[in-house]
Amino acid sequence: MYHCIKTLVRNVTTATIRHMRPADLAEVTSLTEKESWNLSQEVVRTLYEYCPEGSFIAELQGKVVGAIMGFNMNEEESFGGMWVVSKQHRGQRIGTMLLQRIKEHIGDRNIGIFSVAESVEAHKRFGFTVESWKICHVSGIIATEKIKLAEDCMVHVCAFPSRHVQFDDLFQYDTKIHSVERERFLRVWTQGKSTITLVAIGRTGEIVGYGVIKRDSNDTVVGPIYGETPSVMKTLLVSLISKTTFGENINMSVPVESEILQELLVENKSTLKVLSEETRMFFHHEVKAPLEKIFAIASSEAGHC
């Protein structure tokens, strides 16, 4: 009986669920690092700035022991990310408490997530019954000289923002790819002191693709990379990697079926590895995306693609 009482007490938590604050970001990043999620503090900070009202932590005795984010994209669609609880505090309903707070924030909206393989069945039980395509997390060194570029790919790559590309132009193109307007996300993700955004301009001056690279002292993340053709996406990838130092480790989230990815893995088989796979899942219905125009997504914690 005494053992049963001890077990019951141990499984009852006194954790507090509250909104995330800037001062919490280092601890939140530490939680994700322990799960090998490859999220730099720069990425965590950007996601928080995108939607502070949808960012929550579980706090226990003054320490962050869990975190979750939910992004309301419009009145119909939302996205959930970074649902994590420290291993030593699992089994205490902290994850359930965090999920409940996100449900209150999201309301009746459709919600999408990316689920790691071992959690797919559990997420189905939580109501994420609509499965879509998969992504894989790729990490390593890419030799740009091995990337085969089409000689007839007549595009001009320029920095954003610039006199050639204003925000409204990029926003319009992003909505064309993403199908759900995400102006707020685009503003924080594409700009910042450690961020470089490059835009591909076609022959008649129209945007035909864009890509982003985010760098800090610990990590380099490339994504998204969207393009009207594989040649445009390859050109953007080469241009973005050229902004790094030689031999720098690159992290990307790429649709599993990407032919460009398969080419990169073959040409860089000793330096580029697939770390994990995740499944795109939804609560009510799938949000369609043109996979043929997506080489890399921004982050599996940030949005549908």
DOVEX-769300 format. One record per residue (C-alpha): residue number from 1; x, y, z; residue in one letter. Coordinates in steps of 0.02 Angstrom, whole numbers, always signed. Layout:
BEGIN
{node NUM,{X,Y,Z},A};
...
! end
This chain:
BEGIN
{node 1,{+0,+0,+0},M};
{node 2,{+139,+122,+46},Y};
{node 3,{+224,+88,-122},H};
{node 4,{+59,+123,-213},C};
{node 5,{+38,+289,-122},I};
{node 6,{+216,+340,-166},K};
{node 7,{+184,+297,-350},T};
{node 8,{+21,+397,-352},L};
{node 9,{+107,+549,-276},V};
{node 10,{+249,+536,-400},R};
{node 11,{+125,+537,-546},N};
{node 12,{+36,+695,-488},V};
{node 13,{+119,+853,-553},T};
{node 14,{+118,+1028,-483},T};
{node 15,{+185,+1100,-646},A};
{node 16,{+120,+1270,-700},T};
{node 17,{+71,+1300,-882},I};
{node 18,{+103,+1479,-937},R};
{node 19,{+148,+1581,-1090},H};
{node 20,{+327,+1568,-1148},M};
{node 21,{+439,+1719,-1121},R};
{node 22,{+601,+1773,-1207},P};
{node 23,{+698,+1724,-1050},A};
{node 24,{+636,+1543,-1072},D};
{node 25,{+707,+1518,-1247},L};
{node 26,{+876,+1448,-1192},A};
{node 27,{+793,+1315,-1084},E};
{node 28,{+668,+1273,-1220},V};
{node 29,{+810,+1252,-1345},T};
{node 30,{+899,+1139,-1220},S};
{node 31,{+744,+1028,-1211},L};
{node 32,{+741,+1009,-1401},T};
{node 33,{+928,+972,-1407},E};
{node 34,{+905,+827,-1286},K};
{node 35,{+778,+757,-1409},E};
{node 36,{+902,+781,-1554},S};
{node 37,{+778,+893,-1647},W};
{node 38,{+914,+1001,-1727},N};
{node 39,{+826,+1164,-1682},L};
{node 40,{+948,+1304,-1650},S};
{node 41,{+909,+1442,-1526},Q};
{node 42,{+891,+1558,-1675},E};
{node 43,{+753,+1448,-1747},V};
{node 44,{+667,+1431,-1577},V};
{node 45,{+675,+1620,-1555},R};
{node 46,{+602,+1649,-1729},T};
{node 47,{+458,+1529,-1697},L};
{node 48,{+422,+1616,-1532},Y};
{node 49,{+423,+1788,-1614},E};
{node 50,{+305,+1721,-1747},Y};
{node 51,{+172,+1678,-1619},C};
{node 52,{+208,+1719,-1435},P};
{node 53,{+23,+1706,-1392},E};
{node 54,{+25,+1523,-1448},G};
{node 55,{+187,+1475,-1359},S};
{node 56,{+174,+1390,-1190},F};
{node 57,{+290,+1306,-1065},I};
{node 58,{+268,+1191,-916},A};
{node 59,{+366,+1257,-768},E};
{node 60,{+410,+1153,-615},L};
{node 61,{+510,+1224,-469},Q};
{node 62,{+570,+1367,-577},G};
{node 63,{+631,+1259,-721},K};
{node 64,{+558,+1230,-894},V};
{node 65,{+509,+1047,-906},V};
{node 66,{+397,+1054,-1060},G};
{node 67,{+348,+1164,-1207},A};
{node 68,{+220,+1173,-1347},I};
{node 69,{+177,+1293,-1487},M};
{node 70,{+19,+1321,-1588},G};
{node 71,{+4,+1440,-1734},F};
{node 72,{-166,+1506,-1789},N};
{node 73,{-143,+1543,-1973},M};
{node 74,{-320,+1602,-2008},N};
{node 75,{-496,+1565,-1946},E};
{node 76,{-494,+1389,-2019},E};
{node 77,{-314,+1326,-2012},E};
{node 78,{-182,+1307,-1877},S};
{node 79,{-21,+1213,-1849},F};
{node 80,{+54,+1133,-1694},G};
{node 81,{+237,+1110,-1655},G};
{node 82,{+370,+1081,-1523},M};
{node 83,{+268,+970,-1406},W};
{node 84,{+404,+911,-1288},V};
{node 85,{+420,+858,-1106},V};
{node 86,{+585,+817,-1021},S};
{node 87,{+611,+630,-1002},K};
{node 88,{+621,+633,-812},Q};
{node 89,{+450,+718,-801},H};
{node 90,{+351,+610,-921},R};
{node 91,{+203,+509,-856},G};
{node 92,{+145,+656,-749},Q};
{node 93,{+12,+723,-869},R};
{node 94,{+121,+873,-913},I};
{node 95,{+106,+836,-1100},G};
{node 96,{-82,+820,-1083},T};
{node 97,{-92,+987,-992},M};
{node 98,{+11,+1071,-1129},L};
{node 99,{-99,+995,-1265},L};
{node 100,{-255,+1056,-1177},Q};
{node 101,{-187,+1234,-1174},R};
{node 102,{-152,+1226,-1360},I};
{node 103,{-327,+1159,-1394},K};
{node 104,{-397,+1309,-1302},E};
{node 105,{-288,+1424,-1408},H};
{node 106,{-333,+1342,-1574},I};
{node 107,{-518,+1315,-1544},G};
{node 108,{-614,+1228,-1685},D};
{node 109,{-482,+1256,-1819},R};
{node 110,{-407,+1114,-1920},N};
{node 111,{-234,+1079,-1851},I};
{node 112,{-84,+1002,-1937},G};
{node 113,{+75,+927,-1865},I};
{node 114,{+229,+830,-1918},F};
{node 115,{+241,+670,-1816},S};
{node 116,{+395,+563,-1789},V};
{node 117,{+369,+382,-1840},A};
{node 118,{+354,+312,-1664},E};
{node 119,{+216,+438,-1621},S};
{node 120,{+104,+418,-1774},V};
{node 121,{-15,+292,-1694},E};
{node 122,{-25,+394,-1533},A};
{node 123,{-66,+551,-1633},H};
{node 124,{-205,+456,-1723},K};
{node 125,{-282,+420,-1553},R};
{node 126,{-272,+606,-1514},F};
{node 127,{-375,+639,-1671},G};
{node 128,{-244,+668,-1807},F};
{node 129,{-322,+542,-1926},T};
{node 130,{-277,+620,-2095},V};
{node 131,{-104,+565,-2153},E};
{node 132,{-10,+653,-2292},S};
{node 133,{+167,+650,-2361},W};
{node 134,{+327,+623,-2262},K};
{node 135,{+483,+727,-2235},I};
{node 136,{+656,+675,-2179},C};
{node 137,{+783,+773,-2079},H};
{node 138,{+947,+780,-2174},V};
{node 139,{+1112,+837,-2098},S};
{node 140,{+1289,+848,-2162},G};
{node 141,{+1405,+926,-2288},I};
{node 142,{+1350,+956,-2468},I};
{node 143,{+1477,+974,-2608},A};
{node 144,{+1400,+1106,-2720},T};
{node 145,{+1516,+1061,-2864},E};
{node 146,{+1426,+893,-2875},K};
{node 147,{+1255,+973,-2899},I};
{node 148,{+1208,+962,-3082},K};
{node 149,{+1135,+1128,-3139},L};
{node 150,{+1038,+1147,-3302},A};
{node 151,{+1128,+1258,-3427},E};
{node 152,{+963,+1331,-3487},D};
{node 153,{+903,+1385,-3313},C};
{node 154,{+893,+1571,-3349},M};
{node 155,{+858,+1645,-3177},V};
{node 156,{+934,+1787,-3080},H};
{node 157,{+960,+1760,-2894},V};
{node 158,{+951,+1916,-2786},C};
{node 159,{+946,+1956,-2601},A};
{node 160,{+785,+1998,-2510},F};
{node 161,{+735,+2130,-2469},P};
{node 162,{+802,+2232,-2615},S};
{node 163,{+742,+2352,-2746},R};
{node 164,{+706,+2201,-2856},H};
{node 165,{+596,+2111,-2728},V};
{node 166,{+479,+2190,-2602},Q};
{node 167,{+389,+2097,-2463},F};
{node 168,{+220,+2097,-2549},D};
{node 169,{+298,+2010,-2700},D};
{node 170,{+374,+1873,-2592},L};
{node 171,{+214,+1856,-2490},F};
{node 172,{+112,+1829,-2648},Q};
{node 173,{+231,+1693,-2708},Y};
{node 174,{+235,+1607,-2538},D};
{node 175,{+45,+1602,-2533},T};
{node 176,{+44,+1524,-2706},K};
{node 177,{+151,+1381,-2640},I};
{node 178,{+84,+1367,-2463},H};
{node 179,{-101,+1399,-2507},S};
{node 180,{-130,+1473,-2333},V};
{node 181,{-79,+1654,-2308},E};
{node 182,{+60,+1669,-2179},R};
{node 183,{+116,+1849,-2185},E};
{node 184,{+165,+1855,-2002},R};
{node 185,{+274,+1700,-2015},F};
{node 186,{+357,+1759,-2175},L};
{node 187,{+408,+1925,-2097},R};
{node 188,{+500,+1845,-1951},V};
{node 189,{+571,+1693,-2042},W};
{node 190,{+646,+1780,-2193},T};
{node 191,{+733,+1921,-2099},Q};
{node 192,{+854,+1936,-1954},G};
{node 193,{+1039,+1961,-1921},K};
{node 194,{+1082,+1776,-1947},S};
{node 195,{+963,+1750,-2094},T};
{node 196,{+992,+1763,-2281},I};
{node 197,{+845,+1754,-2401},T};
{node 198,{+875,+1735,-2587},L};
{node 199,{+744,+1754,-2723},V};
{node 200,{+750,+1681,-2899},A};
{node 201,{+688,+1800,-3034},I};
{node 202,{+633,+1734,-3204},G};
{node 203,{+662,+1806,-3377},R};
{node 204,{+513,+1922,-3370},T};
{node 205,{+546,+1984,-3194},G};
{node 206,{+426,+1869,-3100},E};
{node 207,{+473,+1772,-2942},I};
{node 208,{+502,+1588,-2983},V};
{node 209,{+567,+1530,-2815},G};
{node 210,{+650,+1579,-2652},Y};
{node 211,{+757,+1503,-2515},G};
{node 212,{+814,+1544,-2338},V};
{node 213,{+966,+1500,-2235},I};
{node 214,{+979,+1533,-2048},K};
{node 215,{+1148,+1521,-1960},R};
{node 216,{+1207,+1538,-1782},D};
{node 217,{+1356,+1475,-1682},S};
{node 218,{+1283,+1300,-1663},N};
{node 219,{+1180,+1263,-1817},D};
{node 220,{+1145,+1303,-1999},T};
{node 221,{+968,+1275,-2062},V};
{node 222,{+916,+1286,-2245},V};
{node 223,{+731,+1303,-2283},G};
{node 224,{+613,+1334,-2358},P};
{node 225,{+669,+1312,-2537},I};
{node 226,{+526,+1330,-2661},Y};
{node 227,{+543,+1339,-2850},G};
{node 228,{+444,+1323,-3010},E};
{node 229,{+565,+1190,-3075},T};
{node 230,{+698,+1074,-3004},P};
{node 231,{+829,+1182,-3090},S};
{node 232,{+772,+1336,-2997},V};
{node 233,{+775,+1244,-2830},M};
{node 234,{+950,+1176,-2863},K};
{node 235,{+1011,+1349,-2911},T};
{node 236,{+942,+1420,-2749},L};
{node 237,{+1021,+1279,-2647},L};
{node 238,{+1193,+1311,-2723},V};
{node 239,{+1175,+1498,-2695},S};
{node 240,{+1125,+1475,-2512},L};
{node 241,{+1266,+1353,-2474},I};
{node 242,{+1388,+1475,-2553},S};
{node 243,{+1346,+1592,-2407},K};
{node 244,{+1422,+1467,-2283},T};
{node 245,{+1602,+1423,-2245},T};
{node 246,{+1685,+1274,-2328},F};
{node 247,{+1636,+1110,-2247},G};
{node 248,{+1494,+1184,-2143},E};
{node 249,{+1362,+1063,-2082},N};
{node 250,{+1190,+1093,-2160},I};
{node 251,{+1021,+1041,-2087},N};
{node 252,{+863,+1027,-2194},M};
{node 253,{+687,+955,-2186},S};
{node 254,{+650,+882,-2358},V};
{node 255,{+501,+785,-2431},P};
{node 256,{+554,+602,-2439},V};
{node 257,{+503,+585,-2622},E};
{node 258,{+613,+730,-2681},S};
{node 259,{+719,+678,-2830},E};
{node 260,{+843,+815,-2788},I};
{node 261,{+866,+740,-2615},L};
{node 262,{+903,+569,-2689},Q};
{node 263,{+1033,+647,-2802},E};
{node 264,{+1114,+736,-2656},L};
{node 265,{+1121,+579,-2550},L};
{node 266,{+1205,+482,-2690},V};
{node 267,{+1332,+618,-2729},E};
{node 268,{+1370,+652,-2545},N};
{node 269,{+1347,+478,-2472},K};
{node 270,{+1494,+493,-2351},S};
{node 271,{+1449,+665,-2284},T};
{node 272,{+1258,+685,-2294},L};
{node 273,{+1142,+576,-2190},K};
{node 274,{+956,+554,-2158},V};
{node 275,{+928,+569,-1971},L};
{node 276,{+741,+538,-1954},S};
{node 277,{+572,+540,-2041},E};
{node 278,{+409,+626,-1997},E};
{node 279,{+232,+610,-2063},T};
{node 280,{+123,+760,-2104},R};
{node 281,{-45,+737,-2013},M};
{node 282,{-206,+836,-1993},F};
{node 283,{-355,+836,-1876},F};
{node 284,{-497,+869,-1999},H};
{node 285,{-431,+880,-2178},H};
{node 286,{-269,+892,-2275},E};
{node 287,{-201,+1059,-2334},V};
{node 288,{-138,+1025,-2510},K};
{node 289,{+37,+1079,-2562},A};
{node 290,{+126,+1066,-2731},P};
{node 291,{+264,+942,-2686},L};
{node 292,{+345,+962,-2857},E};
{node 293,{+387,+1143,-2809},K};
{node 294,{+453,+1106,-2634},I};
{node 295,{+631,+1051,-2602},F};
{node 296,{+641,+1097,-2417},A};
{node 297,{+517,+1161,-2289},I};
{node 298,{+557,+1294,-2160},A};
{node 299,{+538,+1182,-2008},S};
{node 300,{+427,+1037,-1956},S};
{node 301,{+385,+1144,-1804},E};
{node 302,{+327,+1295,-1903},A};
{node 303,{+193,+1258,-2033},G};
{node 304,{+114,+1142,-2159},H};
{node 305,{+261,+1157,-2281},C};
! end
